[in-house]
Amino acid sequence: MIEERNIEIEIIRKYLDKVKECDCLVLGCTHYPSLKKYINDYLDIKLIDMGEVLSNSLNLNNNSKLEINLYFTKLSSNLLLNIDNIIAFKKKVEGVDLDESN
């Protein structure tokens, strides 16, 4: 749903109903920050974005000289759009073939 950019609010709410009583929610998957707005609109809960935690621990924030190389086994236009929405600094995106017969 996230990769296809086909967000269905009712599906999100169905899952969020299960964590309504929590104090905080860890966004552990790289896709989940794309849902922050929807989560914040539905729940009053603290969000921990593991991407931000990792970025801060690696000191990646606001580094204009930084370039990151990203490798994926399957590239799509939606994936590239999501990457652009999540990663603001310079990046190189490559598809890789993991088939050992090549």
Distance bins in CASP14 RR format, pairs under 12 A and 6 or more apart:
PFRMAT RR
TARGET T0000
AUTHOR 0000-0000-0000
RMODE 2
METHOD distances of the structure
MODEL  1
1 7 1 0 0 1 0 0 0 0 0 0 0
1 8 1 0 0 1 0 0 0 0 0 0 0
1 9 0 0 0 0 0 1 0 0 0 0 0
1 10 0 0 0 0 0 1 0 0 0 0 0
1 11 1 0 0 1 0 0 0 0 0 0 0
1 12 0 0 0 0 1 0 0 0 0 0 0
1 14 0 0 0 0 0 1 0 0 0 0 0
1 15 0 0 0 0 0 1 0 0 0 0 0
1 31 0 0 0 0 1 0 0 0 0 0 0
1 32 0 0 0 0 0 1 0 0 0 0 0
1 34 0 0 0 0 1 0 0 0 0 0 0
1 35 0 0 0 0 1 0 0 0 0 0 0
1 38 0 0 0 0 0 1 0 0 0 0 0
1 78 0 0 0 0 0 1 0 0 0 0 0
2 8 0 0 0 0 0 1 0 0 0 0 0
2 11 0 0 0 0 0 1 0 0 0 0 0
2 12 0 0 0 0 1 0 0 0 0 0 0
2 15 0 0 0 0 0 1 0 0 0 0 0
2 27 0 0 0 0 0 1 0 0 0 0 0
2 29 0 0 0 0 1 0 0 0 0 0 0
2 30 0 0 0 0 1 0 0 0 0 0 0
2 31 1 0 1 0 0 0 0 0 0 0 0
2 32 1 0 0 1 0 0 0 0 0 0 0
2 33 0 0 0 0 1 0 0 0 0 0 0
2 34 1 0 1 0 0 0 0 0 0 0 0
2 35 1 0 0 1 0 0 0 0 0 0 0
2 36 0 0 0 0 0 1 0 0 0 0 0
2 38 0 0 0 0 0 1 0 0 0 0 0
2 78 0 0 0 0 1 0 0 0 0 0 0
2 79 0 0 0 0 0 1 0 0 0 0 0
2 81 0 0 0 0 0 1 0 0 0 0 0
2 82 1 0 0 1 0 0 0 0 0 0 0
2 85 0 0 0 0 0 1 0 0 0 0 0
2 86 0 0 0 0 0 1 0 0 0 0 0
3 29 0 0 0 0 0 1 0 0 0 0 0
3 30 0 0 0 0 0 1 0 0 0 0 0
3 31 1 0 0 1 0 0 0 0 0 0 0
3 32 0 0 0 0 0 1 0 0 0 0 0
3 34 0 0 0 0 1 0 0 0 0 0 0
3 72 0 0 0 0 0 1 0 0 0 0 0
3 74 0 0 0 0 1 0 0 0 0 0 0
3 75 0 0 0 0 0 1 0 0 0 0 0
3 76 1 0 0 1 0 0 0 0 0 0 0
3 77 0 0 0 0 0 1 0 0 0 0 0
3 78 1 0 1 0 0 0 0 0 0 0 0
3 79 1 0 0 1 0 0 0 0 0 0 0
3 80 0 0 0 0 0 1 0 0 0 0 0
3 81 0 0 0 0 1 0 0 0 0 0 0
3 82 1 0 0 1 0 0 0 0 0 0 0
3 83 0 0 0 0 0 1 0 0 0 0 0
4 31 0 0 0 0 0 1 0 0 0 0 0
4 34 0 0 0 0 0 1 0 0 0 0 0
4 76 0 0 0 0 1 0 0 0 0 0 0
4 77 0 0 0 0 0 1 0 0 0 0 0
4 78 1 0 1 0 0 0 0 0 0 0 0
4 79 0 0 0 0 0 1 0 0 0 0 0
4 81 0 0 0 0 0 1 0 0 0 0 0
4 82 0 0 0 0 0 1 0 0 0 0 0
5 31 0 0 0 0 0 1 0 0 0 0 0
5 34 0 0 0 0 1 0 0 0 0 0 0
5 35 0 0 0 0 0 1 0 0 0 0 0
5 76 0 0 0 0 0 1 0 0 0 0 0
5 77 0 0 0 0 1 0 0 0 0 0 0
5 78 1 0 1 0 0 0 0 0 0 0 0
5 79 0 0 0 0 0 1 0 0 0 0 0
5 80 0 0 0 0 0 1 0 0 0 0 0
5 81 1 0 0 1 0 0 0 0 0 0 0
5 82 1 0 0 1 0 0 0 0 0 0 0
5 85 0 0 0 0 1 0 0 0 0 0 0
6 12 0 0 0 0 0 1 0 0 0 0 0
6 34 0 0 0 0 0 1 0 0 0 0 0
6 78 0 0 0 0 1 0 0 0 0 0 0
7 13 0 0 0 0 0 1 0 0 0 0 0
7 31 0 0 0 0 0 1 0 0 0 0 0
7 32 0 0 0 0 0 1 0 0 0 0 0
7 34 0 0 0 0 1 0 0 0 0 0 0
7 35 1 0 0 1 0 0 0 0 0 0 0
7 36 0 0 0 0 0 1 0 0 0 0 0
7 37 0 0 0 0 1 0 0 0 0 0 0
7 38 1 0 0 1 0 0 0 0 0 0 0
7 39 0 0 0 0 0 1 0 0 0 0 0
7 41 0 0 0 0 0 1 0 0 0 0 0
7 82 0 0 0 0 0 1 0 0 0 0 0
8 14 0 0 0 0 1 0 0 0 0 0 0
8 15 0 0 0 0 0 1 0 0 0 0 0
8 35 0 0 0 0 0 1 0 0 0 0 0
8 38 0 0 0 0 1 0 0 0 0 0 0
9 15 0 0 0 0 0 1 0 0 0 0 0
9 16 0 0 0 0 0 1 0 0 0 0 0
9 35 0 0 0 0 0 1 0 0 0 0 0
9 37 0 0 0 0 0 1 0 0 0 0 0
9 38 1 0 0 1 0 0 0 0 0 0 0
9 39 0 0 0 0 0 1 0 0 0 0 0
9 41 0 0 0 0 1 0 0 0 0 0 0
9 42 0 0 0 0 1 0 0 0 0 0 0
10 16 0 0 0 0 0 1 0 0 0 0 0
10 17 0 0 0 0 0 1 0 0 0 0 0
10 38 0 0 0 0 0 1 0 0 0 0 0
10 42 0 0 0 0 0 1 0 0 0 0 0
11 17 0 0 0 0 0 1 0 0 0 0 0
11 35 0 0 0 0 0 1 0 0 0 0 0
11 38 0 0 0 0 0 1 0 0 0 0 0
11 42 0 0 0 0 0 1 0 0 0 0 0
12 18 0 0 0 0 0 1 0 0 0 0 0
12 19 0 0 0 0 0 1 0 0 0 0 0
12 32 0 0 0 0 0 1 0 0 0 0 0
12 34 0 0 0 0 0 1 0 0 0 0 0
12 35 1 0 0 1 0 0 0 0 0 0 0
12 36 0 0 0 0 0 1 0 0 0 0 0
12 37 0 0 0 0 0 1 0 0 0 0 0
12 38 1 0 1 0 0 0 0 0 0 0 0
12 39 1 0 0 1 0 0 0 0 0 0 0
12 40 0 0 0 0 0 1 0 0 0 0 0
12 41 0 0 0 0 1 0 0 0 0 0 0
12 42 1 0 0 1 0 0 0 0 0 0 0
12 43 0 0 0 0 0 1 0 0 0 0 0
13 19 0 0 0 0 0 1 0 0 0 0 0
13 20 0 0 0 0 0 1 0 0 0 0 0
13 35 0 0 0 0 0 1 0 0 0 0 0
13 38 0 0 0 0 1 0 0 0 0 0 0
13 39 0 0 0 0 1 0 0 0 0 0 0
13 41 0 0 0 0 1 0 0 0 0 0 0
13 42 1 0 1 0 0 0 0 0 0 0 0
13 43 0 0 0 0 1 0 0 0 0 0 0
14 20 0 0 0 0 0 1 0 0 0 0 0
14 42 0 0 0 0 0 1 0 0 0 0 0
15 25 0 0 0 0 0 1 0 0 0 0 0
15 32 0 0 0 0 0 1 0 0 0 0 0
15 35 0 0 0 0 1 0 0 0 0 0 0
15 38 0 0 0 0 0 1 0 0 0 0 0
15 39 0 0 0 0 1 0 0 0 0 0 0
15 42 0 0 0 0 0 1 0 0 0 0 0
15 43 0 0 0 0 0 1 0 0 0 0 0
16 22 0 0 0 0 1 0 0 0 0 0 0
16 25 0 0 0 0 1 0 0 0 0 0 0
16 32 0 0 0 0 0 1 0 0 0 0 0
16 35 0 0 0 0 1 0 0 0 0 0 0
16 38 0 0 0 0 1 0 0 0 0 0 0
16 39 1 0 0 1 0 0 0 0 0 0 0
16 40 0 0 0 0 0 1 0 0 0 0 0
16 41 0 0 0 0 0 1 0 0 0 0 0
16 42 1 0 1 0 0 0 0 0 0 0 0
16 43 1 0 1 0 0 0 0 0 0 0 0
16 44 0 0 0 0 0 1 0 0 0 0 0
16 45 0 0 0 0 1 0 0 0 0 0 0
16 47 0 0 0 0 0 1 0 0 0 0 0
17 39 0 0 0 0 0 1 0 0 0 0 0
17 42 0 0 0 0 1 0 0 0 0 0 0
17 43 0 0 0 0 1 0 0 0 0 0 0
18 25 0 0 0 0 0 1 0 0 0 0 0
18 43 0 0 0 0 0 1 0 0 0 0 0
19 25 1 0 1 0 0 0 0 0 0 0 0
19 26 0 0 0 0 0 1 0 0 0 0 0
19 27 0 0 0 0 0 1 0 0 0 0 0
19 39 0 0 0 0 1 0 0 0 0 0 0
19 42 0 0 0 0 0 1 0 0 0 0 0
19 43 1 0 0 1 0 0 0 0 0 0 0
19 45 1 0 0 1 0 0 0 0 0 0 0
19 46 0 0 0 0 0 1 0 0 0 0 0
19 47 0 0 0 0 0 1 0 0 0 0 0
20 39 0 0 0 0 0 1 0 0 0 0 0
20 42 0 0 0 0 1 0 0 0 0 0 0
20 43 1 0 0 1 0 0 0 0 0 0 0
20 44 0 0 0 0 1 0 0 0 0 0 0
20 45 0 0 0 0 1 0 0 0 0 0 0
21 43 0 0 0 0 0 1 0 0 0 0 0
21 44 0 0 0 0 0 1 0 0 0 0 0
21 45 0 0 0 0 1 0 0 0 0 0 0
22 39 0 0 0 0 0 1 0 0 0 0 0
22 43 0 0 0 0 1 0 0 0 0 0 0
22 44 0 0 0 0 0 1 0 0 0 0 0
22 45 1 0 0 1 0 0 0 0 0 0 0
22 46 0 0 0 0 1 0 0 0 0 0 0
22 47 0 0 0 0 0 1 0 0 0 0 0
22 48 0 0 0 0 0 1 0 0 0 0 0
23 43 0 0 0 0 0 1 0 0 0 0 0
23 44 0 0 0 0 0 1 0 0 0 0 0
23 45 1 0 0 1 0 0 0 0 0 0 0
23 46 1 0 0 1 0 0 0 0 0 0 0
23 47 0 0 0 0 0 1 0 0 0 0 0
23 48 0 0 0 0 0 1 0 0 0 0 0
24 39 0 0 0 0 0 1 0 0 0 0 0
24 43 0 0 0 0 0 1 0 0 0 0 0
24 44 0 0 0 0 0 1 0 0 0 0 0
24 45 1 0 0 1 0 0 0 0 0 0 0
24 46 1 1 0 0 0 0 0 0 0 0 0
24 47 1 0 0 1 0 0 0 0 0 0 0
24 48 1 0 1 0 0 0 0 0 0 0 0
24 49 0 0 0 0 0 1 0 0 0 0 0
25 32 0 0 0 0 1 0 0 0 0 0 0
25 33 0 0 0 0 0 1 0 0 0 0 0
25 35 0 0 0 0 0 1 0 0 0 0 0
25 36 0 0 0 0 0 1 0 0 0 0 0
25 39 1 0 0 1 0 0 0 0 0 0 0
25 40 0 0 0 0 0 1 0 0 0 0 0
25 42 0 0 0 0 0 1 0 0 0 0 0
25 43 1 0 0 1 0 0 0 0 0 0 0
25 44 0 0 0 0 0 1 0 0 0 0 0
25 45 1 0 1 0 0 0 0 0 0 0 0
25 46 1 0 0 1 0 0 0 0 0 0 0
25 47 1 0 1 0 0 0 0 0 0 0 0
25 48 1 0 0 1 0 0 0 0 0 0 0
25 49 0 0 0 0 1 0 0 0 0 0 0
25 50 0 0 0 0 0 1 0 0 0 0 0
26 32 0 0 0 0 1 0 0 0 0 0 0
26 33 0 0 0 0 0 1 0 0 0 0 0
26 39 0 0 0 0 0 1 0 0 0 0 0
26 45 0 0 0 0 0 1 0 0 0 0 0
26 46 0 0 0 0 1 0 0 0 0 0 0
26 47 0 0 0 0 1 0 0 0 0 0 0
26 48 1 0 1 0 0 0 0 0 0 0 0
26 49 0 0 0 0 1 0 0 0 0 0 0
26 50 1 0 0 1 0 0 0 0 0 0 0
26 51 0 0 0 0 0 1 0 0 0 0 0
26 52 0 0 0 0 0 1 0 0 0 0 0
26 53 0 0 0 0 1 0 0 0 0 0 0
27 33 1 0 1 0 0 0 0 0 0 0 0
27 34 0 0 0 0 1 0 0 0 0 0 0
27 35 1 0 0 1 0 0 0 0 0 0 0
27 36 1 0 0 1 0 0 0 0 0 0 0
27 38 0 0 0 0 0 1 0 0 0 0 0
27 39 0 0 0 0 1 0 0 0 0 0 0
27 40 0 0 0 0 0 1 0 0 0 0 0
27 45 0 0 0 0 0 1 0 0 0 0 0
27 46 0 0 0 0 0 1 0 0 0 0 0
27 47 1 0 1 0 0 0 0 0 0 0 0
27 48 1 0 0 1 0 0 0 0 0 0 0
27 49 1 0 1 0 0 0 0 0 0 0 0
27 50 1 0 0 1 0 0 0 0 0 0 0
27 51 1 0 0 1 0 0 0 0 0 0 0
27 52 0 0 0 0 1 0 0 0 0 0 0
27 53 0 0 0 0 1 0 0 0 0 0 0
27 54 0 0 0 0 0 1 0 0 0 0 0
27 86 0 0 0 0 0 1 0 0 0 0 0
28 35 0 0 0 0 0 1 0 0 0 0 0
28 47 0 0 0 0 0 1 0 0 0 0 0
28 48 0 0 0 0 1 0 0 0 0 0 0
28 49 0 0 0 0 1 0 0 0 0 0 0
28 50 1 0 1 0 0 0 0 0 0 0 0
28 51 1 0 0 1 0 0 0 0 0 0 0
28 52 0 0 0 0 0 1 0 0 0 0 0
28 53 0 0 0 0 1 0 0 0 0 0 0
28 54 0 0 0 0 1 0 0 0 0 0 0
29 35 0 0 0 0 1 0 0 0 0 0 0
29 49 0 0 0 0 0 1 0 0 0 0 0
29 50 0 0 0 0 1 0 0 0 0 0 0
29 51 0 0 0 0 1 0 0 0 0 0 0
29 82 0 0 0 0 0 1 0 0 0 0 0
29 86 0 0 0 0 0 1 0 0 0 0 0
30 49 0 0 0 0 1 0 0 0 0 0 0
30 50 0 0 0 0 1 0 0 0 0 0 0
30 51 1 0 0 1 0 0 0 0 0 0 0
30 52 0 0 0 0 0 1 0 0 0 0 0
30 54 0 0 0 0 1 0 0 0 0 0 0
30 55 0 0 0 0 0 1 0 0 0 0 0
30 70 0 0 0 0 0 1 0 0 0 0 0
30 72 0 0 0 0 0 1 0 0 0 0 0
30 79 0 0 0 0 0 1 0 0 0 0 0
30 82 0 0 0 0 1 0 0 0 0 0 0
30 83 0 0 0 0 1 0 0 0 0 0 0
30 85 0 0 0 0 0 1 0 0 0 0 0
30 86 1 0 0 1 0 0 0 0 0 0 0
30 87 0 0 0 0 1 0 0 0 0 0 0
31 49 0 0 0 0 0 1 0 0 0 0 0
31 50 0 0 0 0 0 1 0 0 0 0 0
31 51 0 0 0 0 0 1 0 0 0 0 0
31 78 0 0 0 0 0 1 0 0 0 0 0
31 79 0 0 0 0 0 1 0 0 0 0 0
31 82 1 0 0 1 0 0 0 0 0 0 0
31 83 0 0 0 0 0 1 0 0 0 0 0
31 85 0 0 0 0 0 1 0 0 0 0 0
31 86 0 0 0 0 1 0 0 0 0 0 0
32 38 0 0 0 0 0 1 0 0 0 0 0
32 39 0 0 0 0 1 0 0 0 0 0 0
32 47 0 0 0 0 1 0 0 0 0 0 0
32 48 0 0 0 0 0 1 0 0 0 0 0
32 49 1 0 0 1 0 0 0 0 0 0 0
32 50 0 0 0 0 1 0 0 0 0 0 0
32 51 0 0 0 0 1 0 0 0 0 0 0
32 52 0 0 0 0 0 1 0 0 0 0 0
32 82 0 0 0 0 0 1 0 0 0 0 0
32 86 0 0 0 0 0 1 0 0 0 0 0
33 39 0 0 0 0 1 0 0 0 0 0 0
33 40 0 0 0 0 0 1 0 0 0 0 0
33 47 0 0 0 0 1 0 0 0 0 0 0
33 48 0 0 0 0 0 1 0 0 0 0 0
33 49 1 0 1 0 0 0 0 0 0 0 0
33 50 0 0 0 0 1 0 0 0 0 0 0
33 51 1 0 0 1 0 0 0 0 0 0 0
33 52 1 0 0 1 0 0 0 0 0 0 0
33 53 0 0 0 0 0 1 0 0 0 0 0
33 54 0 0 0 0 0 1 0 0 0 0 0
33 55 0 0 0 0 0 1 0 0 0 0 0
33 82 0 0 0 0 1 0 0 0 0 0 0
33 83 0 0 0 0 0 1 0 0 0 0 0
33 85 0 0 0 0 1 0 0 0 0 0 0
33 86 1 0 0 1 0 0 0 0 0 0 0
33 87 0 0 0 0 0 1 0 0 0 0 0
34 49 0 0 0 0 0 1 0 0 0 0 0
34 51 0 0 0 0 0 1 0 0 0 0 0
34 78 0 0 0 0 0 1 0 0 0 0 0
34 79 0 0 0 0 0 1 0 0 0 0 0
34 81 0 0 0 0 0 1 0 0 0 0 0
34 82 1 0 0 1 0 0 0 0 0 0 0
34 83 0 0 0 0 0 1 0 0 0 0 0
34 84 0 0 0 0 0 1 0 0 0 0 0
34 85 1 0 0 1 0 0 0 0 0 0 0
34 86 1 0 0 1 0 0 0 0 0 0 0
35 41 0 0 0 0 0 1 0 0 0 0 0
35 42 0 0 0 0 1 0 0 0 0 0 0
35 43 0 0 0 0 0 1 0 0 0 0 0
35 47 0 0 0 0 1 0 0 0 0 0 0
35 49 0 0 0 0 0 1 0 0 0 0 0
35 82 0 0 0 0 0 1 0 0 0 0 0
35 85 0 0 0 0 0 1 0 0 0 0 0
35 86 0 0 0 0 0 1 0 0 0 0 0
36 42 0 0 0 0 0 1 0 0 0 0 0
36 43 0 0 0 0 0 1 0 0 0 0 0
36 45 0 0 0 0 0 1 0 0 0 0 0
36 46 0 0 0 0 0 1 0 0 0 0 0
36 47 1 0 0 1 0 0 0 0 0 0 0
36 48 0 0 0 0 0 1 0 0 0 0 0
36 49 1 0 0 1 0 0 0 0 0 0 0
36 51 0 0 0 0 0 1 0 0 0 0 0
36 52 0 0 0 0 0 1 0 0 0 0 0
36 85 0 0 0 0 0 1 0 0 0 0 0
36 86 0 0 0 0 0 1 0 0 0 0 0
37 43 0 0 0 0 0 1 0 0 0 0 0
37 47 0 0 0 0 0 1 0 0 0 0 0
37 85 0 0 0 0 0 1 0 0 0 0 0
38 47 0 0 0 0 0 1 0 0 0 0 0
39 45 1 0 0 1 0 0 0 0 0 0 0
39 46 0 0 0 0 0 1 0 0 0 0 0
39 47 1 0 0 1 0 0 0 0 0 0 0
39 48 0 0 0 0 0 1 0 0 0 0 0
39 49 0 0 0 0 0 1 0 0 0 0 0
40 46 0 0 0 0 0 1 0 0 0 0 0
40 47 1 0 0 1 0 0 0 0 0 0 0
40 49 0 0 0 0 0 1 0 0 0 0 0
47 53 0 0 0 0 0 1 0 0 0 0 0
48 54 0 0 0 0 0 1 0 0 0 0 0
48 56 0 0 0 0 0 1 0 0 0 0 0
49 55 0 0 0 0 1 0 0 0 0 0 0
49 56 0 0 0 0 1 0 0 0 0 0 0
49 86 0 0 0 0 0 1 0 0 0 0 0
50 56 0 0 0 0 0 1 0 0 0 0 0
50 57 0 0 0 0 0 1 0 0 0 0 0
51 57 0 0 0 0 1 0 0 0 0 0 0
51 58 0 0 0 0 1 0 0 0 0 0 0
51 60 0 0 0 0 1 0 0 0 0 0 0
51 61 0 0 0 0 0 1 0 0 0 0 0
51 86 0 0 0 0 1 0 0 0 0 0 0
51 87 0 0 0 0 1 0 0 0 0 0 0
52 58 0 0 0 0 0 1 0 0 0 0 0
52 60 0 0 0 0 1 0 0 0 0 0 0
52 61 0 0 0 0 1 0 0 0 0 0 0
52 86 0 0 0 0 0 1 0 0 0 0 0
52 87 0 0 0 0 0 1 0 0 0 0 0
53 60 0 0 0 0 0 1 0 0 0 0 0
53 61 0 0 0 0 0 1 0 0 0 0 0
54 60 1 0 0 1 0 0 0 0 0 0 0
54 61 0 0 0 0 0 1 0 0 0 0 0
54 68 0 0 0 0 0 1 0 0 0 0 0
54 86 0 0 0 0 0 1 0 0 0 0 0
54 87 0 0 0 0 0 1 0 0 0 0 0
55 61 1 0 1 0 0 0 0 0 0 0 0
55 62 0 0 0 0 1 0 0 0 0 0 0
55 63 0 0 0 0 1 0 0 0 0 0 0
55 66 0 0 0 0 0 1 0 0 0 0 0
55 68 0 0 0 0 0 1 0 0 0 0 0
55 86 0 0 0 0 0 1 0 0 0 0 0
55 87 0 0 0 0 1 0 0 0 0 0 0
55 88 0 0 0 0 0 1 0 0 0 0 0
55 89 0 0 0 0 1 0 0 0 0 0 0
56 62 0 0 0 0 0 1 0 0 0 0 0
56 63 0 0 0 0 0 1 0 0 0 0 0
58 66 0 0 0 0 1 0 0 0 0 0 0
58 68 0 0 0 0 1 0 0 0 0 0 0
58 89 0 0 0 0 0 1 0 0 0 0 0
59 65 0 0 0 0 0 1 0 0 0 0 0
59 66 0 0 0 0 1 0 0 0 0 0 0
60 66 1 0 0 1 0 0 0 0 0 0 0
60 67 0 0 0 0 0 1 0 0 0 0 0
60 68 1 0 0 1 0 0 0 0 0 0 0
60 87 0 0 0 0 1 0 0 0 0 0 0
60 88 0 0 0 0 0 1 0 0 0 0 0
60 89 1 0 0 1 0 0 0 0 0 0 0
60 90 0 0 0 0 0 1 0 0 0 0 0
60 91 0 0 0 0 0 1 0 0 0 0 0
61 87 0 0 0 0 0 1 0 0 0 0 0
61 88 0 0 0 0 1 0 0 0 0 0 0
61 89 0 0 0 0 1 0 0 0 0 0 0
62 88 0 0 0 0 1 0 0 0 0 0 0
62 89 0 0 0 0 1 0 0 0 0 0 0
63 87 0 0 0 0 0 1 0 0 0 0 0
63 88 0 0 0 0 0 1 0 0 0 0 0
63 89 1 0 0 1 0 0 0 0 0 0 0
63 90 0 0 0 0 1 0 0 0 0 0 0
64 88 0 0 0 0 0 1 0 0 0 0 0
64 89 1 0 0 1 0 0 0 0 0 0 0
64 90 0 0 0 0 1 0 0 0 0 0 0
65 89 0 0 0 0 1 0 0 0 0 0 0
65 90 0 0 0 0 1 0 0 0 0 0 0
66 87 0 0 0 0 0 1 0 0 0 0 0
66 88 0 0 0 0 0 1 0 0 0 0 0
66 89 1 0 1 0 0 0 0 0 0 0 0
66 90 1 0 0 1 0 0 0 0 0 0 0
66 91 0 0 0 0 1 0 0 0 0 0 0
66 92 0 0 0 0 0 1 0 0 0 0 0
67 87 0 0 0 0 0 1 0 0 0 0 0
67 89 1 0 0 1 0 0 0 0 0 0 0
67 90 1 0 1 0 0 0 0 0 0 0 0
67 91 1 0 0 1 0 0 0 0 0 0 0
67 92 1 0 0 1 0 0 0 0 0 0 0
67 93 0 0 0 0 0 1 0 0 0 0 0
68 83 0 0 0 0 1 0 0 0 0 0 0
68 86 0 0 0 0 0 1 0 0 0 0 0
68 87 1 0 0 1 0 0 0 0 0 0 0
68 88 0 0 0 0 0 1 0 0 0 0 0
68 89 1 0 0 1 0 0 0 0 0 0 0
68 90 1 0 0 1 0 0 0 0 0 0 0
68 91 1 0 1 0 0 0 0 0 0 0 0
68 92 1 0 0 1 0 0 0 0 0 0 0
68 93 0 0 0 0 1 0 0 0 0 0 0
68 94 0 0 0 0 0 1 0 0 0 0 0
69 83 0 0 0 0 0 1 0 0 0 0 0
69 87 0 0 0 0 0 1 0 0 0 0 0
69 90 0 0 0 0 0 1 0 0 0 0 0
69 91 1 0 0 1 0 0 0 0 0 0 0
69 92 1 0 1 0 0 0 0 0 0 0 0
69 93 0 0 0 0 1 0 0 0 0 0 0
69 94 1 0 0 1 0 0 0 0 0 0 0
69 95 0 0 0 0 0 1 0 0 0 0 0
69 96 0 0 0 0 0 1 0 0 0 0 0
70 79 0 0 0 0 1 0 0 0 0 0 0
70 80 0 0 0 0 1 0 0 0 0 0 0
70 82 0 0 0 0 0 1 0 0 0 0 0
70 83 1 0 0 1 0 0 0 0 0 0 0
70 84 0 0 0 0 0 1 0 0 0 0 0
70 86 0 0 0 0 0 1 0 0 0 0 0
70 87 1 0 0 1 0 0 0 0 0 0 0
70 89 0 0 0 0 0 1 0 0 0 0 0
70 90 0 0 0 0 0 1 0 0 0 0 0
70 91 1 0 1 0 0 0 0 0 0 0 0
70 92 1 0 0 1 0 0 0 0 0 0 0
70 93 1 0 1 0 0 0 0 0 0 0 0
70 94 1 0 0 1 0 0 0 0 0 0 0
70 95 0 0 0 0 1 0 0 0 0 0 0
70 96 0 0 0 0 0 1 0 0 0 0 0
71 83 0 0 0 0 0 1 0 0 0 0 0
71 91 0 0 0 0 0 1 0 0 0 0 0
71 92 0 0 0 0 1 0 0 0 0 0 0
71 93 0 0 0 0 1 0 0 0 0 0 0
71 94 1 0 1 0 0 0 0 0 0 0 0
71 95 1 0 0 1 0 0 0 0 0 0 0
71 96 1 0 1 0 0 0 0 0 0 0 0
71 97 0 0 0 0 0 1 0 0 0 0 0
71 98 0 0 0 0 1 0 0 0 0 0 0
72 78 0 0 0 0 0 1 0 0 0 0 0
72 79 1 0 0 1 0 0 0 0 0 0 0
72 80 0 0 0 0 1 0 0 0 0 0 0
72 82 0 0 0 0 0 1 0 0 0 0 0
72 83 0 0 0 0 1 0 0 0 0 0 0
72 91 0 0 0 0 0 1 0 0 0 0 0
72 92 0 0 0 0 0 1 0 0 0 0 0
72 93 1 0 0 1 0 0 0 0 0 0 0
72 94 1 0 0 1 0 0 0 0 0 0 0
72 95 1 0 1 0 0 0 0 0 0 0 0
72 96 1 0 0 1 0 0 0 0 0 0 0
72 97 0 0 0 0 0 1 0 0 0 0 0
72 98 0 0 0 0 0 1 0 0 0 0 0
73 79 0 0 0 0 0 1 0 0 0 0 0
73 94 0 0 0 0 0 1 0 0 0 0 0
73 95 1 0 0 1 0 0 0 0 0 0 0
73 96 1 0 0 1 0 0 0 0 0 0 0
73 97 1 0 0 1 0 0 0 0 0 0 0
73 98 1 0 1 0 0 0 0 0 0 0 0
73 99 0 0 0 0 1 0 0 0 0 0 0
74 80 0 0 0 0 0 1 0 0 0 0 0
74 93 0 0 0 0 0 1 0 0 0 0 0
74 94 0 0 0 0 0 1 0 0 0 0 0
74 95 1 0 0 1 0 0 0 0 0 0 0
74 96 0 0 0 0 1 0 0 0 0 0 0
74 97 0 0 0 0 0 1 0 0 0 0 0
74 98 0 0 0 0 0 1 0 0 0 0 0
75 81 0 0 0 0 0 1 0 0 0 0 0
75 82 0 0 0 0 0 1 0 0 0 0 0
75 83 0 0 0 0 1 0 0 0 0 0 0
75 93 1 0 0 1 0 0 0 0 0 0 0
75 94 0 0 0 0 1 0 0 0 0 0 0
75 95 1 0 1 0 0 0 0 0 0 0 0
75 96 0 0 0 0 1 0 0 0 0 0 0
75 97 0 0 0 0 0 1 0 0 0 0 0
76 82 0 0 0 0 1 0 0 0 0 0 0
76 83 0 0 0 0 0 1 0 0 0 0 0
76 93 0 0 0 0 0 1 0 0 0 0 0
76 95 0 0 0 0 0 1 0 0 0 0 0
77 83 0 0 0 0 0 1 0 0 0 0 0
77 84 0 0 0 0 0 1 0 0 0 0 0
77 93 0 0 0 0 0 1 0 0 0 0 0
78 84 0 0 0 0 0 1 0 0 0 0 0
78 85 0 0 0 0 0 1 0 0 0 0 0
79 85 0 0 0 0 0 1 0 0 0 0 0
79 86 0 0 0 0 0 1 0 0 0 0 0
79 87 0 0 0 0 0 1 0 0 0 0 0
79 93 0 0 0 0 1 0 0 0 0 0 0
79 95 0 0 0 0 0 1 0 0 0 0 0
80 86 0 0 0 0 0 1 0 0 0 0 0
80 87 0 0 0 0 0 1 0 0 0 0 0
80 91 0 0 0 0 0 1 0 0 0 0 0
80 92 0 0 0 0 0 1 0 0 0 0 0
80 93 1 0 0 1 0 0 0 0 0 0 0
80 94 0 0 0 0 0 1 0 0 0 0 0
80 95 0 0 0 0 0 1 0 0 0 0 0
81 87 0 0 0 0 0 1 0 0 0 0 0
81 93 0 0 0 0 0 1 0 0 0 0 0
82 93 0 0 0 0 0 1 0 0 0 0 0
83 89 0 0 0 0 0 1 0 0 0 0 0
83 91 1 0 0 1 0 0 0 0 0 0 0
83 92 0 0 0 0 0 1 0 0 0 0 0
83 93 1 0 0 1 0 0 0 0 0 0 0
83 94 0 0 0 0 0 1 0 0 0 0 0
84 90 0 0 0 0 0 1 0 0 0 0 0
84 91 0 0 0 0 1 0 0 0 0 0 0
84 93 0 0 0 0 1 0 0 0 0 0 0
86 93 0 0 0 0 0 1 0 0 0 0 0
87 93 0 0 0 0 1 0 0 0 0 0 0
96 102 0 0 0 0 0 1 0 0 0 0 0
END
